[in-house]
Amino acid sequence: MKILELTDVSRKDTLIYYRREFMANAVIEVLSKSRTIPVEFILEQSPLGKIDTKVNIKQDLDFPVLPLISKLKHYIRDMDERGVLP
């Protein structure tokens, strides 16, 4: 399983300044086939400066979800560090 990209990333409006909510489509490769899965994710900054990432997959899948969530969190953190997220 490999994360190819996140497309159609849009930020939800929220009144809490230390919490950023997003919606996107994750393009993943599973068994040499590409699939697009809708996801929602939240980046929340703790009082000590650490950023917590929460991912919610909006579609039922026919393969293990925990490895996918772990890889998505890593991919999202990397995008945030590079400043690519809106």
mmCIF file as gemmi writes it, N, C-alpha and C atoms, coordinates in Angstrom:
data_model
loop_
_atom_site.group_PDB
_atom_site.id
_atom_site.type_symbol
_atom_site.label_atom_id
_atom_site.label_alt_id
_atom_site.label_comp_id
_atom_site.label_asym_id
_atom_site.label_entity_id
_atom_site.label_seq_id
_atom_site.pdbx_PDB_ins_code
_atom_site.Cartn_x
_atom_site.Cartn_y
_atom_site.Cartn_z
_atom_site.occupancy
_atom_site.B_iso_or_equiv
_atom_site.pdbx_formal_charge
_atom_site.auth_seq_id
_atom_site.auth_asym_id
_atom_site.pdbx_PDB_model_num
ATOM 1 N N . MET Axp A 1 ? 0.849 -1.169 0 1 0 ? 1 A 1
ATOM 2 C CA . MET Axp A 1 ? 0 0 0 1 0 ? 1 A 1
ATOM 3 C C . MET Axp A 1 ? 0.897 1.235 0 1 0 ? 1 A 1
ATOM 4 N N . LYS Axp A 2 ? 0.553 2.179 -0.878 1 0 ? 2 A 1
ATOM 5 C CA . LYS Axp A 2 ? 1.357 3.383 -1.024 1 0 ? 2 A 1
ATOM 6 C C . LYS Axp A 2 ? 0.435 4.587 -1.247 1 0 ? 2 A 1
ATOM 7 N N . ILE Axp A 3 ? 0.738 5.703 -0.589 1 0 ? 3 A 1
ATOM 8 C CA . ILE Axp A 3 ? -0.004 6.945 -0.78 1 0 ? 3 A 1
ATOM 9 C C . ILE Axp A 3 ? 0.629 7.665 -1.97 1 0 ? 3 A 1
ATOM 10 N N . LEU Axp A 4 ? -0.145 7.886 -3.017 1 0 ? 4 A 1
ATOM 11 C CA . LEU Axp A 4 ? 0.382 8.572 -4.194 1 0 ? 4 A 1
ATOM 12 C C . LEU Axp A 4 ? 0.267 10.082 -4.058 1 0 ? 4 A 1
ATOM 13 N N . GLU Axp A 5 ? -0.916 10.576 -3.63 1 0 ? 5 A 1
ATOM 14 C CA . GLU Axp A 5 ? -1.099 12.012 -3.445 1 0 ? 5 A 1
ATOM 15 C C . GLU Axp A 5 ? -2.421 12.298 -2.745 1 0 ? 5 A 1
ATOM 16 N N . LEU Axp A 6 ? -2.563 13.53 -2.291 1 0 ? 6 A 1
ATOM 17 C CA . LEU Axp A 6 ? -3.84 14.039 -1.788 1 0 ? 6 A 1
ATOM 18 C C . LEU Axp A 6 ? -4.321 15.084 -2.782 1 0 ? 6 A 1
ATOM 19 N N . THR Axp A 7 ? -5.547 14.898 -3.282 1 0 ? 7 A 1
ATOM 20 C CA . THR Axp A 7 ? -6.095 15.836 -4.255 1 0 ? 7 A 1
ATOM 21 C C . THR Axp A 7 ? -7.302 16.55 -3.66 1 0 ? 7 A 1
ATOM 22 N N . ASP Axp A 8 ? -7.682 17.637 -4.266 1 0 ? 8 A 1
ATOM 23 C CA . ASP Axp A 8 ? -8.858 18.42 -3.861 1 0 ? 8 A 1
ATOM 24 C C . ASP Axp A 8 ? -8.843 18.745 -2.365 1 0 ? 8 A 1
ATOM 25 N N . VAL Axp A 9 ? -7.706 19.176 -1.867 1 0 ? 9 A 1
ATOM 26 C CA . VAL Axp A 9 ? -7.589 19.519 -0.449 1 0 ? 9 A 1
ATOM 27 C C . VAL Axp A 9 ? -8.272 20.848 -0.207 1 0 ? 9 A 1
ATOM 28 N N . SER Axp A 10 ? -9.242 20.843 0.707 1 0 ? 10 A 1
ATOM 29 C CA . SER Axp A 10 ? -9.92 22.087 1.062 1 0 ? 10 A 1
ATOM 30 C C . SER Axp A 10 ? -10 22.197 2.578 1 0 ? 10 A 1
ATOM 31 N N . ARG Axp A 11 ? -9.872 23.425 3.051 1 0 ? 11 A 1
ATOM 32 C CA . ARG Axp A 11 ? -9.885 23.674 4.495 1 0 ? 11 A 1
ATOM 33 C C . ARG Axp A 11 ? -11.275 24.089 4.933 1 0 ? 11 A 1
ATOM 34 N N . LYS Axp A 12 ? -11.752 23.481 6.011 1 0 ? 12 A 1
ATOM 35 C CA . LYS Axp A 12 ? -13.04 23.865 6.592 1 0 ? 12 A 1
ATOM 36 C C . LYS Axp A 12 ? -12.83 25.075 7.489 1 0 ? 12 A 1
ATOM 37 N N . ASP Axp A 13 ? -13.812 25.942 7.52 1 0 ? 13 A 1
ATOM 38 C CA . ASP Axp A 13 ? -13.743 27.089 8.421 1 0 ? 13 A 1
ATOM 39 C C . ASP Axp A 13 ? -14.038 26.633 9.842 1 0 ? 13 A 1
ATOM 40 N N . THR Axp A 14 ? -13.19 27.04 10.76 1 0 ? 14 A 1
ATOM 41 C CA . THR Axp A 14 ? -13.386 26.711 12.172 1 0 ? 14 A 1
ATOM 42 C C . THR Axp A 14 ? -13.028 27.932 13.008 1 0 ? 14 A 1
ATOM 43 N N . LEU Axp A 15 ? -13.668 28.071 14.123 1 0 ? 15 A 1
ATOM 44 C CA . LEU Axp A 15 ? -13.434 29.229 14.985 1 0 ? 15 A 1
ATOM 45 C C . LEU Axp A 15 ? -12.288 29.014 15.973 1 0 ? 15 A 1
ATOM 46 N N . ILE Axp A 16 ? -11.788 27.804 16.049 1 0 ? 16 A 1
ATOM 47 C CA . ILE Axp A 16 ? -10.695 27.495 16.978 1 0 ? 16 A 1
ATOM 48 C C . ILE Axp A 16 ? -9.374 27.663 16.231 1 0 ? 16 A 1
ATOM 49 N N . TYR Axp A 17 ? -8.533 28.605 16.658 1 0 ? 17 A 1
ATOM 50 C CA . TYR Axp A 17 ? -7.34 28.957 15.903 1 0 ? 17 A 1
ATOM 51 C C . TYR Axp A 17 ? -6.254 27.889 15.922 1 0 ? 17 A 1
ATOM 52 N N . TYR Axp A 18 ? -6.228 27.012 16.918 1 0 ? 18 A 1
ATOM 53 C CA . TYR Axp A 18 ? -5.173 25.999 17 1 0 ? 18 A 1
ATOM 54 C C . TYR Axp A 18 ? -5.6 24.666 16.377 1 0 ? 18 A 1
ATOM 55 N N . ARG Axp A 19 ? -6.747 24.651 15.711 1 0 ? 19 A 1
ATOM 56 C CA . ARG Axp A 19 ? -7.268 23.428 15.096 1 0 ? 19 A 1
ATOM 57 C C . ARG Axp A 19 ? -7.601 23.717 13.633 1 0 ? 19 A 1
ATOM 58 N N . ARG Axp A 20 ? -6.994 22.948 12.738 1 0 ? 20 A 1
ATOM 59 C CA . ARG Axp A 20 ? -7.244 23.107 11.305 1 0 ? 20 A 1
ATOM 60 C C . ARG Axp A 20 ? -7.892 21.83 10.769 1 0 ? 20 A 1
ATOM 61 N N . GLU Axp A 21 ? -9.028 21.966 10.113 1 0 ? 21 A 1
ATOM 62 C CA . GLU Axp A 21 ? -9.767 20.818 9.586 1 0 ? 21 A 1
ATOM 63 C C . GLU Axp A 21 ? -9.76 20.864 8.067 1 0 ? 21 A 1
ATOM 64 N N . PHE Axp A 22 ? -9.559 19.698 7.45 1 0 ? 22 A 1
ATOM 65 C CA . PHE Axp A 22 ? -9.448 19.608 6.001 1 0 ? 22 A 1
ATOM 66 C C . PHE Axp A 22 ? -10.283 18.445 5.471 1 0 ? 22 A 1
ATOM 67 N N . MET Axp A 23 ? -10.642 18.549 4.19 1 0 ? 23 A 1
ATOM 68 C CA . MET Axp A 23 ? -11.252 17.457 3.435 1 0 ? 23 A 1
ATOM 69 C C . MET Axp A 23 ? -10.389 17.266 2.195 1 0 ? 23 A 1
ATOM 70 N N . ALA Axp A 24 ? -10.251 15.998 1.757 1 0 ? 24 A 1
ATOM 71 C CA . ALA Axp A 24 ? -9.433 15.726 0.574 1 0 ? 24 A 1
ATOM 72 C C . ALA Axp A 24 ? -9.782 14.354 0.012 1 0 ? 24 A 1
ATOM 73 N N . ASN Axp A 25 ? -9.21 14.059 -1.13 1 0 ? 25 A 1
ATOM 74 C CA . ASN Axp A 25 ? -9.289 12.731 -1.723 1 0 ? 25 A 1
ATOM 75 C C . ASN Axp A 25 ? -7.884 12.156 -1.731 1 0 ? 25 A 1
ATOM 76 N N . ALA Axp A 26 ? -7.73 10.99 -1.122 1 0 ? 26 A 1
ATOM 77 C CA . ALA Axp A 26 ? -6.431 10.321 -1.086 1 0 ? 26 A 1
ATOM 78 C C . ALA Axp A 26 ? -6.352 9.341 -2.249 1 0 ? 26 A 1
ATOM 79 N N . VAL Axp A 27 ? -5.317 9.476 -3.051 1 0 ? 27 A 1
ATOM 80 C CA . VAL Axp A 27 ? -5.074 8.532 -4.14 1 0 ? 27 A 1
ATOM 81 C C . VAL Axp A 27 ? -4.032 7.546 -3.633 1 0 ? 27 A 1
ATOM 82 N N . ILE Axp A 28 ? -4.446 6.277 -3.526 1 0 ? 28 A 1
ATOM 83 C CA . ILE Axp A 28 ? -3.558 5.251 -2.991 1 0 ? 28 A 1
ATOM 84 C C . ILE Axp A 28 ? -3.378 4.14 -4.014 1 0 ? 28 A 1
ATOM 85 N N . GLU Axp A 29 ? -2.297 3.408 -3.849 1 0 ? 29 A 1
ATOM 86 C CA . GLU Axp A 29 ? -2.031 2.255 -4.708 1 0 ? 29 A 1
ATOM 87 C C . GLU Axp A 29 ? -2.083 1.003 -3.85 1 0 ? 29 A 1
ATOM 88 N N . VAL Axp A 30 ? -2.994 0.104 -4.2 1 0 ? 30 A 1
ATOM 89 C CA . VAL Axp A 30 ? -3.146 -1.165 -3.486 1 0 ? 30 A 1
ATOM 90 C C . VAL Axp A 30 ? -3.088 -2.292 -4.51 1 0 ? 30 A 1
ATOM 91 N N . LEU Axp A 31 ? -2.133 -3.196 -4.336 1 0 ? 31 A 1
ATOM 92 C CA . LEU Axp A 31 ? -1.97 -4.324 -5.253 1 0 ? 31 A 1
ATOM 93 C C . LEU Axp A 31 ? -1.894 -3.863 -6.712 1 0 ? 31 A 1
ATOM 94 N N . SER Axp A 32 ? -1.07 -2.871 -6.959 1 0 ? 32 A 1
ATOM 95 C CA . SER Axp A 32 ? -0.826 -2.307 -8.295 1 0 ? 32 A 1
ATOM 96 C C . SER Axp A 32 ? -2.044 -1.66 -8.925 1 0 ? 32 A 1
ATOM 97 N N . LYS Axp A 33 ? -3.065 -1.336 -8.132 1 0 ? 33 A 1
ATOM 98 C CA . LYS Axp A 33 ? -4.243 -0.627 -8.633 1 0 ? 33 A 1
ATOM 99 C C . LYS Axp A 33 ? -4.388 0.682 -7.872 1 0 ? 33 A 1
ATOM 100 N N . SER Axp A 34 ? -4.752 1.714 -8.591 1 0 ? 34 A 1
ATOM 101 C CA . SER Axp A 34 ? -4.928 3.025 -7.983 1 0 ? 34 A 1
ATOM 102 C C . SER Axp A 34 ? -6.392 3.209 -7.566 1 0 ? 34 A 1
ATOM 103 N N . ARG Axp A 35 ? -6.59 3.719 -6.345 1 0 ? 35 A 1
ATOM 104 C CA . ARG Axp A 35 ? -7.939 3.985 -5.836 1 0 ? 35 A 1
ATOM 105 C C . ARG Axp A 35 ? -7.975 5.371 -5.22 1 0 ? 35 A 1
ATOM 106 N N . THR Axp A 36 ? -9.148 6.002 -5.298 1 0 ? 36 A 1
ATOM 107 C CA . THR Axp A 36 ? -9.352 7.317 -4.683 1 0 ? 36 A 1
ATOM 108 C C . THR Axp A 36 ? -10.337 7.158 -3.535 1 0 ? 36 A 1
ATOM 109 N N . ILE Axp A 37 ? -9.927 7.655 -2.36 1 0 ? 37 A 1
ATOM 110 C CA . ILE Axp A 37 ? -10.724 7.501 -1.146 1 0 ? 37 A 1
ATOM 111 C C . ILE Axp A 37 ? -10.923 8.875 -0.516 1 0 ? 37 A 1
ATOM 112 N N . PRO Axp A 38 ? -12.171 9.248 -0.204 1 0 ? 38 A 1
ATOM 113 C CA . PRO Axp A 38 ? -12.401 10.529 0.484 1 0 ? 38 A 1
ATOM 114 C C . PRO Axp A 38 ? -11.975 10.435 1.954 1 0 ? 38 A 1
ATOM 115 N N . VAL Axp A 39 ? -11.266 11.46 2.412 1 0 ? 39 A 1
ATOM 116 C CA . VAL Axp A 39 ? -10.795 11.495 3.8 1 0 ? 39 A 1
ATOM 117 C C . VAL Axp A 39 ? -11.032 12.88 4.39 1 0 ? 39 A 1
ATOM 118 N N . GLU Axp A 40 ? -11.11 12.918 5.713 1 0 ? 40 A 1
ATOM 119 C CA . GLU Axp A 40 ? -11.107 14.167 6.47 1 0 ? 40 A 1
ATOM 120 C C . GLU Axp A 40 ? -9.961 14.054 7.465 1 0 ? 40 A 1
ATOM 121 N N . PHE Axp A 41 ? -9.264 15.161 7.701 1 0 ? 41 A 1
ATOM 122 C CA . PHE Axp A 41 ? -8.195 15.122 8.692 1 0 ? 41 A 1
ATOM 123 C C . PHE Axp A 41 ? -8.125 16.437 9.441 1 0 ? 41 A 1
ATOM 124 N N . ILE Axp A 42 ? -7.61 16.325 10.668 1 0 ? 42 A 1
ATOM 125 C CA . ILE Axp A 42 ? -7.52 17.47 11.578 1 0 ? 42 A 1
ATOM 126 C C . ILE Axp A 42 ? -6.081 17.589 12.063 1 0 ? 42 A 1
ATOM 127 N N . LEU Axp A 43 ? -5.547 18.782 12.022 1 0 ? 43 A 1
ATOM 128 C CA . LEU Axp A 43 ? -4.243 19.086 12.605 1 0 ? 43 A 1
ATOM 129 C C . LEU Axp A 43 ? -4.502 20.005 13.794 1 0 ? 43 A 1
ATOM 130 N N . GLU Axp A 44 ? -4.162 19.535 14.975 1 0 ? 44 A 1
ATOM 131 C CA . GLU Axp A 44 ? -4.434 20.296 16.195 1 0 ? 44 A 1
ATOM 132 C C . GLU Axp A 44 ? -3.14 20.502 16.966 1 0 ? 44 A 1
ATOM 133 N N . GLN Axp A 45 ? -2.84 21.755 17.269 1 0 ? 45 A 1
ATOM 134 C CA . GLN Axp A 45 ? -1.618 22.079 17.989 1 0 ? 45 A 1
ATOM 135 C C . GLN Axp A 45 ? -1.88 22.039 19.489 1 0 ? 45 A 1
ATOM 136 N N . SER Axp A 46 ? -1.057 21.266 20.201 1 0 ? 46 A 1
ATOM 137 C CA . SER Axp A 46 ? -1.198 21.157 21.651 1 0 ? 46 A 1
ATOM 138 C C . SER Axp A 46 ? -0.571 22.384 22.319 1 0 ? 46 A 1
ATOM 139 N N . PRO Axp A 47 ? -0.829 22.599 23.614 1 0 ? 47 A 1
ATOM 140 C CA . PRO Axp A 47 ? -0.243 23.751 24.315 1 0 ? 47 A 1
ATOM 141 C C . PRO Axp A 47 ? 1.289 23.734 24.33 1 0 ? 47 A 1
ATOM 142 N N . LEU Axp A 48 ? 1.89 22.556 24.159 1 0 ? 48 A 1
ATOM 143 C CA . LEU Axp A 48 ? 3.349 22.465 24.156 1 0 ? 48 A 1
ATOM 144 C C . LEU Axp A 48 ? 3.948 22.589 22.762 1 0 ? 48 A 1
ATOM 145 N N . GLY Axp A 49 ? 3.118 22.802 21.747 1 0 ? 49 A 1
ATOM 146 C CA . GLY Axp A 49 ? 3.613 23.02 20.396 1 0 ? 49 A 1
ATOM 147 C C . GLY Axp A 49 ? 3.565 21.817 19.48 1 0 ? 49 A 1
ATOM 148 N N . LYS Axp A 50 ? 3.301 20.632 20.029 1 0 ? 50 A 1
ATOM 149 C CA . LYS Axp A 50 ? 3.234 19.427 19.203 1 0 ? 50 A 1
ATOM 150 C C . LYS Axp A 50 ? 1.947 19.452 18.378 1 0 ? 50 A 1
ATOM 151 N N . ILE Axp A 51 ? 2.022 18.977 17.143 1 0 ? 51 A 1
ATOM 152 C CA . ILE Axp A 51 ? 0.842 18.932 16.276 1 0 ? 51 A 1
ATOM 153 C C . ILE Axp A 51 ? 0.335 17.499 16.209 1 0 ? 51 A 1
ATOM 154 N N . ASP Axp A 52 ? -0.919 17.307 16.66 1 0 ? 52 A 1
ATOM 155 C CA . ASP Axp A 52 ? -1.569 16.001 16.612 1 0 ? 52 A 1
ATOM 156 C C . ASP Axp A 52 ? -2.364 15.898 15.314 1 0 ? 52 A 1
ATOM 157 N N . THR Axp A 53 ? -2.287 14.725 14.68 1 0 ? 53 A 1
ATOM 158 C CA . THR Axp A 53 ? -2.984 14.501 13.415 1 0 ? 53 A 1
ATOM 159 C C . THR Axp A 53 ? -4.036 13.421 13.614 1 0 ? 53 A 1
ATOM 160 N N . LYS Axp A 54 ? -5.259 13.72 13.191 1 0 ? 54 A 1
ATOM 161 C CA . LYS Axp A 54 ? -6.353 12.753 13.24 1 0 ? 54 A 1
ATOM 162 C C . LYS Axp A 54 ? -6.895 12.584 11.832 1 0 ? 54 A 1
ATOM 163 N N . VAL Axp A 55 ? -7.094 11.321 11.419 1 0 ? 55 A 1
ATOM 164 C CA . VAL Axp A 55 ? -7.562 11.026 10.072 1 0 ? 55 A 1
ATOM 165 C C . VAL Axp A 55 ? -8.838 10.214 10.162 1 0 ? 55 A 1
ATOM 166 N N . ASN Axp A 56 ? -9.824 10.573 9.34 1 0 ? 56 A 1
ATOM 167 C CA . ASN Axp A 56 ? -11.086 9.848 9.272 1 0 ? 56 A 1
ATOM 168 C C . ASN Axp A 56 ? -11.336 9.476 7.816 1 0 ? 56 A 1
ATOM 169 N N . ILE Axp A 57 ? -11.464 8.175 7.546 1 0 ? 57 A 1
ATOM 170 C CA . ILE Axp A 57 ? -11.732 7.697 6.196 1 0 ? 57 A 1
ATOM 171 C C . ILE Axp A 57 ? -13.242 7.627 6.023 1 0 ? 57 A 1
ATOM 172 N N . LYS Axp A 58 ? -13.753 8.235 4.955 1 0 ? 58 A 1
ATOM 173 C CA . LYS Axp A 58 ? -15.191 8.384 4.756 1 0 ? 58 A 1
ATOM 174 C C . LYS Axp A 58 ? -15.81 7.289 3.888 1 0 ? 58 A 1
ATOM 175 N N . GLN Axp A 59 ? -15.092 6.188 3.672 1 0 ? 59 A 1
ATOM 176 C CA . GLN Axp A 59 ? -15.577 5.126 2.798 1 0 ? 59 A 1
ATOM 177 C C . GLN Axp A 59 ? -15.199 3.778 3.397 1 0 ? 59 A 1
ATOM 178 N N . ASP Axp A 60 ? -16.061 2.776 3.237 1 0 ? 60 A 1
ATOM 179 C CA . ASP Axp A 60 ? -15.728 1.424 3.683 1 0 ? 60 A 1
ATOM 180 C C . ASP Axp A 60 ? -14.683 0.835 2.75 1 0 ? 60 A 1
ATOM 181 N N . LEU Axp A 61 ? -13.701 0.157 3.344 1 0 ? 61 A 1
ATOM 182 C CA . LEU Axp A 61 ? -12.613 -0.418 2.569 1 0 ? 61 A 1
ATOM 183 C C . LEU Axp A 61 ? -12.567 -1.927 2.752 1 0 ? 61 A 1
ATOM 184 N N . ASP Axp A 62 ? -11.995 -2.609 1.782 1 0 ? 62 A 1
ATOM 185 C CA . ASP Axp A 62 ? -11.888 -4.061 1.847 1 0 ? 62 A 1
ATOM 186 C C . ASP Axp A 62 ? -10.453 -4.522 2.136 1 0 ? 62 A 1
ATOM 187 N N . PHE Axp A 63 ? -9.696 -3.672 2.8 1 0 ? 63 A 1
ATOM 188 C CA . PHE Axp A 63 ? -8.34 -4.017 3.219 1 0 ? 63 A 1
ATOM 189 C C . PHE Axp A 63 ? -8.073 -3.335 4.56 1 0 ? 63 A 1
ATOM 190 N N . PRO Axp A 64 ? -6.997 -3.706 5.255 1 0 ? 64 A 1
ATOM 191 C CA . PRO Axp A 64 ? -6.733 -3.15 6.597 1 0 ? 64 A 1
ATOM 192 C C . PRO Axp A 64 ? -6.613 -1.625 6.602 1 0 ? 64 A 1
ATOM 193 N N . VAL Axp A 65 ? -7.296 -1.01 7.554 1 0 ? 65 A 1
ATOM 194 C CA . VAL Axp A 65 ? -7.371 0.451 7.616 1 0 ? 65 A 1
ATOM 195 C C . VAL Axp A 65 ? -6.224 1.045 8.445 1 0 ? 65 A 1
ATOM 196 N N . LEU Axp A 66 ? -5.773 0.372 9.486 1 0 ? 66 A 1
ATOM 197 C CA . LEU Axp A 66 ? -4.757 0.951 10.369 1 0 ? 66 A 1
ATOM 198 C C . LEU Axp A 66 ? -3.448 1.287 9.649 1 0 ? 66 A 1
ATOM 199 N N . PRO Axp A 67 ? -2.914 0.408 8.787 1 0 ? 67 A 1
ATOM 200 C CA . PRO Axp A 67 ? -1.697 0.816 8.064 1 0 ? 67 A 1
ATOM 201 C C . PRO Axp A 67 ? -1.934 2.022 7.159 1 0 ? 67 A 1
ATOM 202 N N . LEU Axp A 68 ? -3.121 2.107 6.564 1 0 ? 68 A 1
ATOM 203 C CA . LEU Axp A 68 ? -3.445 3.239 5.698 1 0 ? 68 A 1
ATOM 204 C C . LEU Axp A 68 ? -3.494 4.536 6.502 1 0 ? 68 A 1
ATOM 205 N N . ILE Axp A 69 ? -4.133 4.508 7.663 1 0 ? 69 A 1
ATOM 206 C CA . ILE Axp A 69 ? -4.224 5.706 8.507 1 0 ? 69 A 1
ATOM 207 C C . ILE Axp A 69 ? -2.83 6.152 8.948 1 0 ? 69 A 1
ATOM 208 N N . SER Axp A 70 ? -1.988 5.21 9.323 1 0 ? 70 A 1
ATOM 209 C CA . SER Axp A 70 ? -0.629 5.541 9.735 1 0 ? 70 A 1
ATOM 210 C C . SER Axp A 70 ? 0.151 6.209 8.609 1 0 ? 70 A 1
ATOM 211 N N . LYS Axp A 71 ? 0.052 5.68 7.402 1 0 ? 71 A 1
ATOM 212 C CA . LYS Axp A 71 ? 0.754 6.272 6.265 1 0 ? 71 A 1
ATOM 213 C C . LYS Axp A 71 ? 0.164 7.629 5.886 1 0 ? 71 A 1
ATOM 214 N N . LEU Axp A 72 ? -1.151 7.763 5.989 1 0 ? 72 A 1
ATOM 215 C CA . LEU Axp A 72 ? -1.775 9.055 5.71 1 0 ? 72 A 1
ATOM 216 C C . LEU Axp A 72 ? -1.314 10.12 6.708 1 0 ? 72 A 1
ATOM 217 N N . LYS Axp A 73 ? -1.238 9.769 7.982 1 0 ? 73 A 1
ATOM 218 C CA . LYS Axp A 73 ? -0.771 10.726 8.994 1 0 ? 73 A 1
ATOM 219 C C . LYS Axp A 73 ? 0.638 11.199 8.678 1 0 ? 73 A 1
ATOM 220 N N . HIS Axp A 74 ? 1.515 10.28 8.308 1 0 ? 74 A 1
ATOM 221 C CA . HIS Axp A 74 ? 2.891 10.641 7.967 1 0 ? 74 A 1
ATOM 222 C C . HIS Axp A 74 ? 2.915 11.542 6.727 1 0 ? 74 A 1
ATOM 223 N N . TYR Axp A 75 ? 2.124 11.212 5.727 1 0 ? 75 A 1
ATOM 224 C CA . TYR Axp A 75 ? 2.069 12.001 4.49 1 0 ? 75 A 1
ATOM 225 C C . TYR Axp A 75 ? 1.533 13.406 4.762 1 0 ? 75 A 1
ATOM 226 N N . ILE Axp A 76 ? 0.493 13.497 5.589 1 0 ? 76 A 1
ATOM 227 C CA . ILE Axp A 76 ? -0.11 14.797 5.926 1 0 ? 76 A 1
ATOM 228 C C . ILE Axp A 76 ? 0.862 15.651 6.726 1 0 ? 76 A 1
ATOM 229 N N . ARG Axp A 77 ? 1.56 15.049 7.704 1 0 ? 77 A 1
ATOM 230 C CA . ARG Axp A 77 ? 2.549 15.801 8.487 1 0 ? 77 A 1
ATOM 231 C C . ARG Axp A 77 ? 3.652 16.349 7.583 1 0 ? 77 A 1
ATOM 232 N N . ASP Axp A 78 ? 4.081 15.539 6.616 1 0 ? 78 A 1
ATOM 233 C CA . ASP Axp A 78 ? 5.114 15.974 5.685 1 0 ? 78 A 1
ATOM 234 C C . ASP Axp A 78 ? 4.614 17.147 4.84 1 0 ? 78 A 1
ATOM 235 N N . MET Axp A 79 ? 3.366 17.066 4.362 1 0 ? 79 A 1
ATOM 236 C CA . MET Axp A 79 ? 2.798 18.178 3.586 1 0 ? 79 A 1
ATOM 237 C C . MET Axp A 79 ? 2.709 19.446 4.429 1 0 ? 79 A 1
ATOM 238 N N . ASP Axp A 80 ? 2.341 19.304 5.7 1 0 ? 80 A 1
ATOM 239 C CA . ASP Axp A 80 ? 2.231 20.461 6.584 1 0 ? 80 A 1
ATOM 240 C C . ASP Axp A 80 ? 3.613 21.099 6.823 1 0 ? 80 A 1
ATOM 241 N N . GLU Axp A 81 ? 4.626 20.275 7.025 1 0 ? 81 A 1
ATOM 242 C CA . GLU Axp A 81 ? 5.968 20.796 7.245 1 0 ? 81 A 1
ATOM 243 C C . GLU Axp A 81 ? 6.506 21.534 6.023 1 0 ? 81 A 1
ATOM 244 N N . ARG Axp A 82 ? 6.123 21.081 4.824 1 0 ? 82 A 1
ATOM 245 C CA . ARG Axp A 82 ? 6.553 21.739 3.594 1 0 ? 82 A 1
ATOM 246 C C . ARG Axp A 82 ? 5.718 22.974 3.277 1 0 ? 82 A 1
ATOM 247 N N . GLY Axp A 83 ? 4.597 23.16 3.989 1 0 ? 83 A 1
ATOM 248 C CA . GLY Axp A 83 ? 3.741 24.327 3.783 1 0 ? 83 A 1
ATOM 249 C C . GLY Axp A 83 ? 2.844 24.206 2.567 1 0 ? 83 A 1
ATOM 250 N N . VAL Axp A 84 ? 2.479 22.984 2.19 1 0 ? 84 A 1
ATOM 251 C CA . VAL Axp A 84 ? 1.67 22.757 0.997 1 0 ? 84 A 1
ATOM 252 C C . VAL Axp A 84 ? 0.178 22.853 1.292 1 0 ? 84 A 1
ATOM 253 N N . LEU Axp A 85 ? -0.227 22.629 2.526 1 0 ? 85 A 1
ATOM 254 C CA . LEU Axp A 85 ? -1.654 22.641 2.863 1 0 ? 85 A 1
ATOM 255 C C . LEU Axp A 85 ? -2.2 24.077 2.827 1 0 ? 85 A 1
ATOM 256 N N . PRO Axp A 86 ? -3.473 24.216 2.405 1 0 ? 86 A 1
ATOM 257 C CA . PRO Axp A 86 ? -4.064 25.569 2.348 1 0 ? 86 A 1
ATOM 258 C C . PRO Axp A 86 ? -4.297 26.168 3.722 1 0 ? 86 A 1
